[in-house]
Amino acid sequence: MDILLATTNPGKLREFAALLEGLPFTVKNPADVGISVEVDETGDTFEANATQKALAWAKGSNMVCVADDSGLCVDALDGAPGVYSARWAAMHNVHGGDTDTMNRELVVNQLANHTNRAARYVCVAAIAWPDGRVQTARGELEGTIIDDPRGTNGFGYDPVFVPQGYDRTAAELDAEEKNAISHRGNALADLKTLLLSLADD
């Protein structure tokens, strides 16, 4: 049985593929099946956006699809950037550089006068069927935001996010270490039993 990873984000594709490795089905990405689906993420929760993406790709590909919506929630910013994490800088009219870098720098600048640096990564993973069925699972990773980025692994806010219990940023962890604790790994772990049952159908 084939499962489609419903994203074109290279970082997410790498993490999804690693997290789903070893399960008894073939994991495909959009390039493998030659399709592209545009999804307007209009939800104001991770659950809503993950569901929108998974259903749109499932119906567009006629395949079982796994999608996620994830982001960084910072306590001192009232949970922002949240569902807007990927476009946080653009929403504040910050332009002229690499998107990930601009997003990170904006969050760090917004925290300049705050001593509370608590934050968490949140991921909601959704699995959808072409007939409209969908199930979701949520994972979180607690941590803190630092001022100076460190590390070259990972993507997004990883270079300024230090997971709880660690003295290294998420970008300083290798893939195996990060996947063992990540919000995406936690969410997908809850879907694995369902995915295994699908493989037996």
ROVO-403053 format. One record per residue: residue number from 1; x, y, z of N, C-alpha, C, CB in turn. Coordinates in Angstrom, 3 decimals, m for minus. Atoms other than C-alpha are relative to their C-alpha. Glycine has a CB too. Layout:
N
<NUM, <X, Y, Z>, <X, Y, Z>, <X, Y, Z>, <X, Y, Z>>
...
***
This chain:
201
<1, <0.838, m1.192, 0.000>, <0.000, 0.000, 0.000>, <0.869, 1.236, 0.000>, <m0.946, 0.009, 1.208>>
<2, <m0.729, m1.260, 0.073>, <1.171, 3.528, m0.810>, <m0.638, 1.043, 0.911>, <0.044, 0.511, m1.446>>
<3, <0.424, m1.149, m0.792>, <0.962, 6.504, 1.538>, <0.680, 1.232, m0.583>, <0.350, m0.183, 1.525>>
<4, <m0.561, m1.227, 0.551>, <1.450, 10.030, 0.180>, <0.265, 0.992, 1.115>, <m0.940, 0.610, m1.050>>
<5, <m0.332, m1.079, m0.910>, <3.272, 12.632, 2.241>, <m0.448, 1.311, m0.643>, <1.529, 0.017, 0.331>>
<6, <0.650, m1.146, 0.634>, <1.204, 15.720, 1.560>, <0.704, 1.302, 0.348>, <m1.463, 0.075, 0.416>>
<7, <m0.751, m1.232, m0.186>, <3.891, 18.393, 1.603>, <1.096, 0.080, m1.053>, <0.599, 0.077, 1.429>>
<8, <m1.148, m0.198, 0.888>, <6.526, 19.886, m0.670>, <1.169, 0.617, 0.759>, <m0.386, 0.892, m1.193>>
<9, <m1.061, m0.566, m0.836>, <8.609, 21.245, 2.235>, <1.104, m1.039, 0.161>, <m0.554, 0.446, 1.394>>
<10, <m1.073, 1.004, m0.053>, <12.004, 19.479, 1.950>, <0.324, m0.464, 1.414>, <1.248, 0.556, m0.634>>
<11, <m0.294, 0.369, m1.373>, <12.616, 19.575, 5.692>, <m1.036, m0.942, 0.566>, <0.096, 1.225, 0.859>>
<12, <1.056, 0.880, m0.485>, <9.252, 18.047, 6.499>, <0.054, m1.363, m0.682>, <m1.364, 0.641, m0.223>>
<13, <m0.082, 1.275, 0.712>, <9.678, 15.401, 3.797>, <1.082, m0.891, 0.608>, <0.284, 0.235, m1.494>>
<14, <m1.083, 0.778, m0.610>, <12.993, 14.318, 5.341>, <m0.444, m0.573, 1.344>, <1.261, 0.875, 0.183>>
<15, <0.393, 0.460, m1.327>, <11.534, 14.139, 8.836>, <m1.112, m1.040, m0.073>, <m0.446, 1.179, 0.852>>
<16, <1.081, 0.973, 0.173>, <8.336, 12.375, 7.748>, <0.556, m1.345, m0.441>, <m1.029, 0.509, m1.022>>
<17, <m0.535, 1.255, 0.539>, <10.280, 9.784, 5.750>, <0.756, m0.776, 1.070>, <0.921, 0.278, m1.197>>
<18, <m0.760, 0.662, m1.054>, <12.593, 9.056, 8.680>, <m0.925, m0.560, 1.077>, <1.004, 0.972, 0.622>>
<19, <0.908, 0.421, m1.065>, <9.733, 8.845, 11.185>, <m0.878, m1.179, m0.412>, <m0.873, 1.162, 0.419>>
<20, <0.861, 1.079, 0.488>, <7.711, 6.478, 8.993>, <0.786, m1.189, m0.535>, <m0.912, 0.522, m1.080>>
<21, <m0.849, 1.079, 0.517>, <10.673, 4.322, 8.004>, <m0.257, m1.301, 0.767>, <1.495, 0.392, 0.096>>
<22, <0.179, 1.301, m0.619>, <10.211, 0.638, 8.662>, <m1.429, m0.485, 0.034>, <0.522, 0.035, 1.366>>
<23, <1.392, 0.444, 0.055>, <6.438, 0.594, 8.357>, <m0.259, m0.710, m1.324>, <m0.971, 1.198, 0.175>>
<24, <0.159, 0.878, 1.182>, <5.109, m1.946, 5.844>, <m0.856, 0.579, m1.121>, <m0.600, m1.297, 0.427>>
<25, <0.607, m0.555, 1.201>, <4.015, 0.360, 3.056>, <0.990, 0.935, m0.651>, <m1.325, 0.732, 0.321>>
<26, <m0.908, m0.862, 0.754>, <5.633, 2.556, 0.440>, <m0.394, 1.451, 0.205>, <m0.012, m0.359, m1.504>>
<27, <0.240, m1.419, m0.234>, <5.958, 6.222, 1.350>, <0.366, 0.769, m1.261>, <0.814, 0.518, 1.224>>
<28, <m0.204, m0.794, 1.203>, <5.584, 8.540, m1.630>, <m0.024, 1.483, 0.347>, <m1.071, m0.327, m1.057>>
<29, <0.139, m1.450, m0.122>, <6.096, 12.279, m1.991>, <m0.606, 0.540, m1.292>, <1.379, 0.680, 0.300>>
<30, <0.678, m0.528, 1.194>, <4.391, 14.614, m4.495>, <0.789, m0.158, m1.294>, <m0.304, 1.446, 0.202>>
<31, <m0.805, 0.155, 1.214>, <7.308, 14.414, m6.935>, <m0.085, m1.429, m0.537>, <1.465, 0.371, 0.279>>
<32, <0.084, 1.402, 0.418>, <7.024, 10.614, m6.994>, <m1.247, m0.280, m0.829>, <0.018, m0.907, 1.217>>
<33, <1.273, 0.276, 0.674>, <3.410, 10.727, m8.151>, <m0.378, 1.082, m1.003>, <m1.105, m0.146, 1.023>>
<34, <0.181, m1.020, 1.035>, <3.684, 13.873, m10.293>, <m1.235, 0.854, 0.153>, <m0.043, m0.643, m1.315>>
<35, <1.144, m0.886, m0.179>, <0.958, 15.961, m8.701>, <0.377, 1.190, 0.876>, <m1.180, m0.764, 0.616>>
<36, <m0.162, m1.173, m0.846>, <0.710, 19.372, m7.094>, <m1.384, 0.476, 0.409>, <0.795, 1.129, m0.731>>
<37, <1.288, m0.449, m0.516>, <m2.140, 20.549, m4.895>, <0.204, 1.285, 0.785>, <m0.662, m1.090, 0.886>>
<38, <m0.066, m1.258, m0.730>, <m2.583, 24.139, m3.746>, <m1.075, 0.005, 1.079>, <m0.171, 1.210, m0.958>>
<39, <0.943, m0.001, m1.120>, <m4.193, 24.444, m0.332>, <0.060, 1.346, 0.704>, <0.311, m1.154, 0.996>>
<40, <0.086, m1.232, m0.784>, <m5.353, 27.685, 1.264>, <m0.184, m0.375, 1.463>, <m1.171, 0.912, m0.497>>
<41, <0.074, 0.331, m1.424>, <m4.584, 27.285, 4.957>, <m0.776, 1.103, 0.713>, <1.432, m0.172, 0.622>>
<42, <0.866, m1.032, m0.546>, <m7.534, 29.248, 6.300>, <m0.394, m0.253, 1.448>, <m1.230, 0.117, m0.837>>
<43, <0.366, 0.324, m1.376>, <m7.864, 27.549, 9.674>, <0.762, 0.842, 1.005>, <0.245, m1.464, 0.273>>
<44, <m0.690, m0.725, m1.064>, <m6.992, 29.266, 12.926>, <0.525, m0.936, 1.081>, <m0.929, 1.026, 0.618>>
<45, <m0.603, 0.990, m0.891>, <m5.862, 26.033, 14.603>, <0.856, m0.946, m0.833>, <m1.091, m0.787, 0.795>>
<46, <m0.820, 0.991, 0.689>, <m3.233, 23.441, 13.742>, <m0.868, m1.147, m0.502>, <1.105, m0.532, 0.931>>
<47, <0.874, 1.103, 0.391>, <m5.983, 20.794, 13.636>, <m0.734, 0.324, m1.301>, <m1.011, m0.307, 1.118>>
<48, <0.766, m0.378, 1.190>, <m8.001, 22.715, 11.056>, <0.875, 0.002, m1.241>, <m0.635, 1.375, 0.190>>
<49, <m0.879, m0.077, 1.164>, <m5.055, 23.356, 8.750>, <0.522, m1.369, m0.421>, <1.163, 0.923, 0.289>>
<50, <m0.474, 1.344, 0.335>, <m3.699, 19.802, 8.962>, <m1.095, m0.787, m0.711>, <0.457, m0.748, 1.270>>
<51, <1.127, 0.688, 0.616>, <m7.148, 18.466, 8.114>, <m0.240, 0.499, m1.419>, <m1.259, 0.185, 0.840>>
<52, <0.173, m0.571, 1.338>, <m7.525, 20.857, 5.158>, <1.023, m0.564, m0.971>, <0.111, 1.524, 0.048>>
<53, <m1.063, 0.458, 0.897>, <m4.170, 19.819, 3.712>, <m0.127, m1.490, m0.314>, <1.367, 0.284, 0.616>>
<54, <0.084, 1.440, 0.220>, <m4.609, 16.082, 4.199>, <m1.168, m0.354, m0.923>, <m0.145, m0.731, 1.337>>
<55, <1.162, 0.290, 0.834>, <m8.096, 16.049, 2.664>, <0.190, 0.472, m1.435>, <m1.236, 0.643, 0.589>>
<56, <m0.202, m0.522, 1.357>, <m7.136, 18.235, m0.296>, <0.940, m0.896, m0.796>, <0.557, 1.431, 0.051>>
<57, <m0.946, 0.866, 0.700>, <m4.166, 16.036, m1.176>, <m0.593, m1.397, m0.221>, <1.317, m0.100, 0.790>>
<58, <0.607, 1.322, 0.169>, <m6.135, 12.809, m0.608>, <m0.969, m0.011, m1.174>, <m0.725, m0.424, 1.280>>
<59, <0.969, m0.061, 1.096>, <m8.879, 13.899, m2.959>, <0.687, 0.277, m1.332>, <m1.051, 1.076, 0.279>>
<60, <m0.704, m0.329, 1.237>, <m6.434, 15.337, m5.506>, <0.829, m1.147, m0.549>, <0.885, 1.180, 0.224>>
<61, <m0.866, 1.116, 0.421>, <m4.280, 12.192, m5.594>, <m0.720, m1.337, m0.025>, <1.192, m0.101, 0.917>>
<62, <0.721, 1.262, m0.180>, <m6.874, 9.529, m4.792>, <0.849, m1.019, 0.763>, <m0.415, m0.575, m1.363>>
<63, <m0.853, 0.834, m0.841>, <m4.416, 8.194, m2.225>, <m0.258, 0.331, 1.466>, <1.499, 0.203, m0.353>>
<64, <m0.022, m0.307, m1.426>, <m4.271, 7.899, 1.537>, <1.160, 0.957, 0.243>, <0.137, m1.304, 0.875>>
<65, <m1.010, m1.057, m0.148>, <m2.365, 11.006, 2.631>, <0.245, 0.329, 1.466>, <m0.434, 1.263, m0.752>>
<66, <m0.382, m0.508, m1.315>, <m0.488, 12.143, 5.719>, <0.496, 1.426, m0.169>, <1.090, m0.901, 0.668>>
<67, <m0.411, m1.406, 0.028>, <m0.151, 15.880, 6.288>, <0.146, 0.478, 1.438>, <m1.032, 0.887, m0.787>>
<68, <m0.052, m0.581, m1.336>, <0.692, 18.080, 9.216>, <m0.066, 1.518, m0.090>, <1.276, m0.442, 0.739>>
<69, <m0.175, m1.433, m0.169>, <0.472, 21.620, 10.411>, <0.729, 0.173, 1.312>, <m1.373, 0.782, m0.024>>
<70, <m0.835, m0.137, m1.189>, <3.051, 22.731, 12.881>, <0.519, 1.412, 0.109>, <1.163, m0.993, m0.028>>
<71, <m0.525, m1.336, m0.197>, <4.558, 25.825, 14.375>, <0.541, 0.185, 1.395>, <m1.060, 1.023, m0.278>>
<72, <m0.597, m0.374, m1.278>, <6.173, 27.595, 17.281>, <m0.975, 0.880, 0.764>, <1.354, 0.729, m0.206>>
<73, <0.880, m0.792, m0.857>, <4.070, 28.927, 20.165>, <0.821, 0.544, 1.161>, <m1.208, m0.849, 0.518>>
<74, <m0.840, m0.666, m1.001>, <5.825, 31.453, 22.426>, <m0.892, 0.621, 1.073>, <0.904, 1.088, m0.661>>
<75, <0.859, m0.465, m1.086>, <4.321, 32.185, 25.829>, <m0.080, 1.524, 0.073>, <0.500, m0.546, 1.320>>
<76, <m0.030, m1.452, m0.150>, <5.428, 35.837, 25.991>, <m0.652, 0.723, m1.171>, <1.424, 0.469, 0.154>>
<77, <0.671, m0.581, 1.168>, <3.883, 36.437, 22.552>, <m1.441, m0.501, m0.104>, <0.775, m0.341, m1.289>>
<78, <1.384, 0.486, m0.055>, <0.508, 35.023, 23.633>, <m0.256, m1.158, m0.972>, <m0.960, 1.141, m0.305>>
<79, <0.153, 1.170, 0.851>, <1.099, 31.833, 21.681>, <0.398, 0.202, m1.449>, <m1.391, m0.447, 0.046>>
<80, <m0.480, m0.269, 1.355>, <2.308, 33.519, 18.503>, <1.440, m0.517, m0.130>, <m0.078, 1.534, m0.329>>
<81, <0.707, m0.143, 1.271>, <3.475, 32.915, 15.855>, <m1.020, m1.093, m0.304>, <0.986, 0.043, m1.093>>
<82, <1.033, 1.015, 0.143>, <1.470, 29.678, 16.111>, <m0.201, m0.481, m1.418>, <m1.278, 0.520, 0.515>>
<83, <0.298, 0.499, 1.347>, <m0.290, 28.706, 12.883>, <0.597, 0.876, m1.089>, <m1.497, m0.100, m0.198>>
<84, <m0.598, m0.913, 0.983>, <1.398, 31.666, 11.197>, <1.530, m0.079, m0.007>, <m0.439, 1.436, 0.286>>
<85, <m1.450, 0.094, m0.177>, <4.942, 30.461, 11.980>, <0.773, 0.101, m1.304>, <0.345, m1.289, 0.679>>
<86, <m0.739, 0.026, 1.265>, <5.963, 29.897, 8.347>, <m0.017, 1.339, m0.724>, <m0.570, m1.064, m0.902>>
<87, <0.122, m1.286, 0.689>, <4.863, 33.383, 7.262>, <0.007, 1.183, 0.962>, <m1.268, 0.024, m0.821>>
<88, <0.007, m1.007, m1.053>, <5.459, 35.363, 10.443>, <0.665, 1.299, m0.447>, <0.697, m0.536, 1.235>>
<89, <m0.694, m1.211, 0.440>, <7.988, 37.789, 8.930>, <m0.787, 0.727, m1.078>, <1.394, m0.342, m0.517>>
<90, <0.764, m0.618, 1.086>, <5.914, 38.391, 5.806>, <m1.225, 0.731, 0.543>, <m0.431, m1.061, m1.027>>
<91, <1.170, m0.643, m0.592>, <2.880, 39.210, 7.966>, <0.359, 1.320, 0.666>, <m0.652, m0.927, 1.012>>
<92, <m0.468, m1.237, m0.621>, <4.985, 41.920, 9.624>, <0.804, 0.856, m0.978>, <0.847, m0.318, 1.229>>
<93, <m0.656, m0.771, 1.059>, <6.269, 43.254, 6.289>, <1.514, 0.021, 0.133>, <m0.519, 1.412, m0.002>>
<94, <m1.451, 0.169, m0.048>, <9.788, 41.981, 6.925>, <0.395, m0.805, m1.224>, <0.469, m0.707, 1.331>>
<95, <m0.369, 0.649, 1.254>, <11.367, 41.124, 3.597>, <1.505, 0.148, m0.237>, <m0.802, 0.599, m1.186>>
<96, <m1.368, m0.231, 0.443>, <14.719, 40.807, 1.882>, <1.004, m1.050, 0.388>, <0.452, 1.267, 0.510>>
<97, <m0.952, 1.039, m0.367>, <16.244, 37.544, 3.026>, <m0.637, m1.368, 0.005>, <0.596, 0.289, 1.352>>
<98, <0.505, 1.362, m0.136>, <15.851, 33.858, 3.690>, <m1.181, m0.012, 0.971>, <1.121, m0.960, 0.485>>
<99, <1.225, m0.018, m0.796>, <12.366, 33.194, 5.074>, <0.219, m0.525, 1.412>, <m1.072, m0.816, m0.683>>
<100, <m0.237, 0.556, m1.329>, <13.484, 30.963, 7.946>, <0.776, 0.968, 0.876>, <0.747, m1.319, m0.104>>
<101, <m0.824, m0.937, m0.760>, <16.123, 33.473, 9.001>, <m0.812, 1.210, 0.432>, <1.206, 0.446, m0.826>>
<102, <0.812, m1.170, m0.342>, <13.704, 36.398, 8.875>, <m1.015, m0.329, 1.085>, <m0.717, 0.531, m1.239>>
<103, <0.961, 0.401, m1.033>, <11.099, 34.498, 10.907>, <0.674, m0.115, 1.361>, <m0.661, m1.334, m0.371>>
<104, <m0.721, 0.165, m1.262>, <13.666, 33.554, 13.567>, <0.392, 1.344, 0.593>, <1.243, m0.860, m0.207>>
<105, <m0.476, m1.293, m0.494>, <15.105, 37.047, 13.822>, <m1.149, 0.851, 0.527>, <0.740, 0.752, m1.106>>
<106, <1.144, m0.782, m0.457>, <11.664, 38.608, 14.158>, <m0.448, m0.472, 1.381>, <m1.161, m0.102, m1.005>>
<107, <0.409, 0.509, m1.308>, <10.700, 36.326, 17.052>, <0.998, 0.406, 1.076>, <m0.144, m1.525, m0.038>>
<108, <m1.026, m0.387, m0.976>, <14.009, 36.984, 18.818>, <m0.115, 1.492, 0.315>, <1.423, m0.334, m0.532>>
<109, <0.150, m1.442, m0.232>, <13.546, 40.750, 18.349>, <m1.242, 0.311, 0.824>, <m0.064, 0.747, m1.330>>
<110, <1.237, m0.227, m0.748>, <9.996, 40.561, 19.679>, <0.139, m0.400, 1.468>, <m1.146, m0.773, m0.639>>
<111, <m0.229, 0.445, m1.374>, <11.340, 38.868, 22.821>, <1.075, 0.815, 0.712>, <0.387, m1.459, 0.009>>
<112, <m1.137, m0.755, m0.531>, <14.026, 41.499, 23.420>, <m0.238, 0.506, 1.425>, <0.304, 1.172, m0.907>>
<113, <0.299, m0.557, m1.320>, <12.272, 42.935, 26.498>, <m0.718, m0.987, 0.915>, <m0.837, 1.243, m0.150>>
<114, <0.678, 1.027, m0.787>, <10.951, 39.641, 27.854>, <1.012, m0.937, 0.650>, <m0.971, m0.798, m0.881>>
<115, <m0.841, 0.998, m0.670>, <12.589, 37.407, 30.445>, <m0.579, m1.398, m0.147>, <0.159, 0.343, 1.482>>
<116, <0.642, 1.307, 0.199>, <10.070, 34.625, 29.850>, <0.265, m0.457, m1.426>, <m1.542, 0.070, 0.285>>
<117, <m0.352, 0.506, 1.328>, <11.495, 32.628, 26.955>, <m0.626, m1.366, m0.273>, <1.515, m0.090, m0.141>>
<118, <0.635, 1.313, 0.183>, <9.266, 29.554, 27.303>, <m0.753, m0.063, m1.322>, <m0.958, m0.303, 1.163>>
<119, <0.674, 0.203, 1.285>, <7.970, 28.158, 24.027>, <m0.202, m1.489, m0.216>, <0.816, 0.623, m1.173>>
<120, <0.174, 1.410, 0.352>, <6.802, 24.945, 22.473>, <m0.252, m0.118, m1.486>, <m1.159, m0.638, 0.798>>
<121, <0.376, 0.403, 1.343>, <6.692, 23.368, 19.087>, <m1.283, m0.827, 0.103>, <1.151, m0.807, m0.699>>
<122, <1.243, 0.768, 0.057>, <3.240, 22.011, 18.231>, <m0.152, m0.573, m1.403>, <m1.233, 0.885, 0.378>>
<123, <0.284, 0.629, 1.282>, <2.382, 19.564, 15.465>, <m1.313, m0.774, 0.103>, <1.164, m0.937, m0.430>>
<124, <1.165, 0.861, 0.159>, <m0.944, 18.120, 14.446>, <0.165, m0.736, m1.317>, <m1.345, 0.817, 0.040>>
<125, <m0.098, 0.832, 1.196>, <m0.629, 15.230, 11.995>, <m1.385, m0.537, m0.328>, <1.020, m1.165, 0.201>>
<126, <1.305, 0.494, 0.446>, <m3.628, 14.162, 9.943>, <0.202, m1.049, m1.072>, <m0.888, 1.154, m0.529>>
<127, <0.026, 0.987, 1.070>, <m4.267, 11.081, 7.856>, <m1.405, 0.047, m0.603>, <0.369, m1.453, 0.528>>
<128, <1.285, m0.154, 0.683>, <m7.009, 11.387, 5.251>, <m0.136, m1.004, m1.131>, <m0.155, 1.424, m0.541>>
<129, <0.356, 0.917, 1.072>, <m8.728, 9.095, 2.794>, <m0.736, 0.763, m1.099>, <m0.867, m1.166, 0.538>>
<130, <0.699, m0.693, 1.092>, <m10.099, 10.085, m0.632>, <m1.512, 0.123, 0.213>, <0.256, m0.722, m1.296>>
<131, <1.445, m0.058, m0.239>, <m13.631, 9.380, 0.650>, <m0.389, 1.030, 1.053>, <m0.503, m1.357, 0.421>>
<132, <0.301, m1.077, m0.941>, <m13.318, 12.218, 3.180>, <0.225, m0.328, 1.460>, <m1.388, 0.409, m0.172>>
<133, <m0.311, 0.337, m1.393>, <m12.435, 10.317, 6.346>, <1.328, 0.631, 0.394>, <0.050, m1.539, 0.203>>
<134, <m1.246, m0.594, m0.482>, <m9.736, 11.949, 8.477>, <0.141, m0.247, 1.497>, <0.043, 1.519, m0.307>>
<135, <m0.310, 0.112, m1.419>, <m8.064, 11.347, 11.828>, <1.247, 0.816, 0.286>, <0.195, m1.484, 0.422>>
<136, <m1.129, m0.861, m0.351>, <m5.610, 13.597, 13.671>, <0.628, m0.439, 1.315>, <m0.446, 1.464, 0.092>>
<137, <m0.712, 0.213, m1.254>, <m3.021, 13.369, 16.433>, <0.889, 1.209, 0.246>, <0.839, m1.322, m0.033>>
<138, <m0.740, m1.212, m0.365>, <m1.210, 16.138, 18.304>, <1.250, m0.352, 0.798>, <m0.894, 0.956, 0.810>>
<139, <m1.237, 0.167, m0.752>, <2.376, 16.310, 19.562>, <0.594, 1.345, 0.336>, <1.004, m0.840, m0.781>>
<140, <m0.626, m1.251, m0.419>, <4.295, 18.996, 21.450>, <1.415, m0.260, 0.498>, <m0.835, 0.689, 1.094>>
<141, <m1.358, 0.047, m0.536>, <7.902, 19.716, 22.404>, <0.265, 1.321, 0.714>, <1.061, m0.258, m1.134>>
<142, <m0.247, m1.195, m0.797>, <8.593, 22.168, 25.234>, <1.459, 0.432, m0.126>, <m0.360, m0.250, 1.474>>
<143, <m1.358, m0.501, 0.061>, <11.635, 24.411, 25.195>, <0.070, 1.483, 0.304>, <0.594, m0.275, m1.351>>
<144, <m0.203, m1.432, m0.199>, <13.051, 27.938, 25.350>, <0.642, 0.596, m1.250>, <0.881, 0.270, 1.255>>
<145, <m0.577, m0.735, 1.119>, <14.073, 30.578, 22.828>, <1.262, 0.713, 0.454>, <m1.015, 1.008, m0.580>>
<146, <m1.245, m0.711, m0.285>, <17.657, 31.881, 22.791>, <0.215, 1.101, m1.041>, <1.205, m0.981, 0.014>>
<147, <m0.215, m1.141, 0.894>, <18.980, 35.047, 21.149>, <0.858, m0.341, m1.212>, <0.642, 1.126, 0.760>>
<148, <m0.980, 0.237, 1.061>, <21.858, 33.691, 19.087>, <m0.173, m1.402, m0.587>, <1.435, 0.181, 0.538>>
<149, <0.225, 1.306, 0.615>, <21.179, 30.884, 16.586>, <1.242, m0.881, 0.041>, <m0.451, 0.175, m1.433>>
<150, <m1.086, 0.976, m0.020>, <23.271, 27.726, 16.842>, <m0.432, m1.244, m0.738>, <0.416, m0.343, 1.445>>
<151, <0.255, 1.271, 0.662>, <23.499, 24.657, 14.655>, <m0.446, 0.161, m1.439>, <m1.031, m0.766, 0.756>>
<152, <0.332, m0.027, 1.429>, <22.968, 23.809, 11.006>, <m0.945, m1.120, m0.405>, <1.261, m0.088, m0.824>>
<153, <0.974, 1.049, 0.313>, <20.626, 20.812, 11.236>, <m1.405, 0.577, 0.135>, <0.184, m1.241, 0.935>>
<154, <1.373, m0.446, m0.161>, <16.864, 21.073, 11.113>, <m0.344, 1.141, m0.930>, <m0.245, 0.412, 1.417>>
<155, <0.473, m1.119, 0.817>, <14.972, 24.029, 9.702>, <m0.920, 0.857, 0.850>, <m0.733, m0.499, m1.288>>
<156, <0.935, m0.864, m0.726>, <12.581, 26.809, 10.689>, <0.659, 0.674, 1.190>, <m1.200, m0.801, 0.467>>
<157, <m0.469, m0.662, m1.220>, <13.081, 28.010, 14.253>, <1.006, m0.834, 0.783>, <m1.174, 0.326, 0.886>>
<158, <m0.868, 0.923, m0.733>, <15.350, 25.090, 15.232>, <1.272, 0.644, 0.567>, <0.386, m1.129, m0.899>>
<159, <m1.252, m0.542, m0.540>, <18.560, 27.181, 15.607>, <m0.150, 0.874, 1.242>, <0.675, 0.788, m1.050>>
<160, <0.191, m0.819, m1.207>, <16.999, 29.330, 18.370>, <m0.904, m0.690, 1.021>, <m0.592, 1.361, m0.375>>
<161, <0.883, 0.746, m0.905>, <14.913, 26.622, 20.077>, <0.803, m1.073, 0.720>, <m1.188, m0.637, m0.777>>
<162, <m0.695, 1.002, m0.822>, <16.470, 24.653, 22.947>, <m1.049, m0.884, 0.670>, <0.928, 0.683, 1.075>>
<163, <0.994, 0.890, m0.614>, <14.356, 21.603, 23.852>, <0.223, m0.140, 1.502>, <0.043, m1.380, m0.659>>
<164, <m0.060, 0.165, m1.448>, <13.555, 21.147, 27.523>, <0.870, m1.191, 0.360>, <m1.407, m0.171, 0.585>>
<165, <m0.897, 1.069, m0.428>, <16.254, 19.107, 29.250>, <1.283, m0.091, m0.792>, <m0.701, m1.292, m0.080>>
<166, <m1.196, 0.001, 0.850>, <18.895, 19.890, 26.613>, <0.741, 1.324, 0.139>, <m0.378, m0.253, m1.480>>
<167, <m0.757, m1.246, 0.057>, <21.696, 22.431, 26.377>, <0.391, 0.332, m1.441>, <1.253, m0.095, 0.884>>
<168, <m0.218, m0.244, 1.419>, <21.762, 22.242, 22.576>, <m1.308, 0.398, m0.658>, <0.595, m1.243, m0.688>>
<169, <1.202, m0.349, 0.742>, <19.365, 23.747, 20.099>, <m0.466, m1.199, m0.824>, <0.255, 1.222, m0.911>>
<170, <0.523, 1.064, 0.866>, <17.142, 21.581, 17.921>, <0.832, m0.138, m1.264>, <m1.461, 0.275, m0.366>>
<171, <m0.847, 0.036, 1.192>, <19.480, 22.491, 15.048>, <1.377, m0.590, 0.283>, <0.153, 1.394, m0.567>>
<172, <m1.264, 0.645, m0.358>, <22.440, 21.038, 16.965>, <m0.178, m1.501, 0.258>, <0.599, 0.672, 1.237>>
<173, <0.261, 1.428, m0.161>, <20.762, 17.649, 17.414>, <0.086, m0.690, m1.353>, <m1.386, m0.239, 0.647>>
<174, <0.043, 0.724, 1.268>, <21.264, 14.996, 14.792>, <m1.433, m0.483, m0.237>, <1.008, m1.204, 0.001>>
<175, <1.371, 0.344, 0.388>, <18.206, 13.664, 12.974>, <m0.604, m1.029, 0.934>, <m0.032, m0.520, m1.426>>
<176, <0.527, 1.051, m0.868>, <17.852, 10.582, 15.181>, <m0.386, 0.556, 1.365>, <1.028, m1.122, 0.162>>
<177, <0.300, m0.608, m1.291>, <18.031, 12.624, 18.392>, <m1.257, 0.858, m0.074>, <1.181, 0.839, 0.479>>
<178, <1.141, m0.899, 0.127>, <15.556, 15.198, 17.146>, <m1.291, m0.776, m0.196>, <0.209, 0.966, m1.157>>
<179, <1.212, 0.756, 0.275>, <13.060, 12.669, 15.803>, <m0.517, m0.733, 1.238>, <0.254, m0.991, m1.116>>
<180, <0.407, 0.729, m1.207>, <13.048, 10.850, 19.157>, <m0.810, 0.869, 0.947>, <1.221, m0.540, 0.724>>
<181, <0.690, m0.888, m0.941>, <11.692, 13.936, 20.967>, <m0.922, 0.991, m0.683>, <1.004, 0.748, 0.826>>
<182, <0.649, m1.107, 0.693>, <10.158, 16.113, 18.267>, <m1.517, m0.033, 0.089>, <0.408, 0.000, m1.432>>
<183, <1.450, m0.133, 0.052>, <6.597, 17.382, 18.152>, <m0.578, m0.812, m1.156>, <m0.397, 1.474, m0.135>>
<184, <0.474, 0.761, 1.160>, <6.252, 15.801, 14.701>, <0.089, m1.498, 0.278>, <0.820, 0.360, m1.262>>
<185, <m0.143, 1.407, m0.354>, <7.567, 12.478, 15.963>, <m1.057, m0.440, 0.990>, <1.373, m0.262, 0.567>>
<186, <1.023, 0.340, m0.990>, <5.185, 12.559, 18.932>, <m1.373, m0.140, m0.652>, <m0.050, 1.063, 1.104>>
<187, <1.303, 0.071, 0.667>, <2.202, 13.244, 16.680>, <m0.095, m1.239, m0.887>, <m0.244, 1.265, m0.835>>
<188, <0.042, 1.142, 0.904>, <3.114, 10.602, 14.119>, <0.003, m1.327, 0.751>, <1.173, 0.053, m0.954>>
<189, <0.007, 1.237, m0.785>, <3.717, 8.020, 16.836>, <m1.424, m0.439, 0.305>, <0.785, 0.185, 1.305>>
<190, <1.388, 0.325, m0.305>, <0.034, 8.248, 17.686>, <m0.776, m0.477, m1.227>, <m0.686, 1.203, 0.598>>
<191, <0.661, 0.457, 1.220>, <m0.871, 7.605, 14.043>, <0.527, m1.349, m0.485>, <0.169, 1.031, m1.091>>
<192, <m0.641, 1.198, 0.543>, <1.414, 4.606, 13.581>, <m0.857, m1.251, 0.147>, <1.327, m0.221, 0.678>>
<193, <0.864, 1.170, m0.170>, <m1.011, 2.072, 15.016>, <m1.055, m0.038, m1.089>, <m0.666, 0.009, 1.386>>
<194, <0.996, m0.076, 1.068>, <m3.634, 3.271, 12.552>, <0.621, m0.337, m1.346>, <m0.633, 1.393, m0.047>>
<195, <m0.663, 0.279, 1.274>, <m1.160, 3.186, 9.675>, <0.320, m1.487, m0.129>, <1.287, 0.833, m0.131>>
<196, <m0.281, 1.435, 0.036>, <m0.149, m0.366, 10.585>, <m1.264, m0.794, m0.289>, <0.619, m0.459, 1.323>>
<197, <1.249, 0.705, 0.287>, <m3.790, m1.413, 10.556>, <m0.389, 0.148, m1.456>, <m1.123, 0.515, 0.891>>
<198, <0.285, m0.191, 1.428>, <m4.120, 0.062, 7.070>, <0.806, m0.967, m0.849>, <0.302, 1.444, m0.422>>
<199, <m0.868, 0.890, 0.777>, <m1.212, m2.044, 5.865>, <m0.536, m1.419, m0.034>, <1.408, 0.003, 0.574>>
<200, <0.561, 1.347, m0.069>, <m3.126, m5.146, 6.899>, <m1.297, m0.144, m0.789>, <m0.243, m0.377, 1.438>>
<201, <1.273, 0.047, 0.748>, <m6.244, m4.210, 4.888>, <0.164, m0.693, m1.357>, <m0.547, 1.425, m0.211>>
***
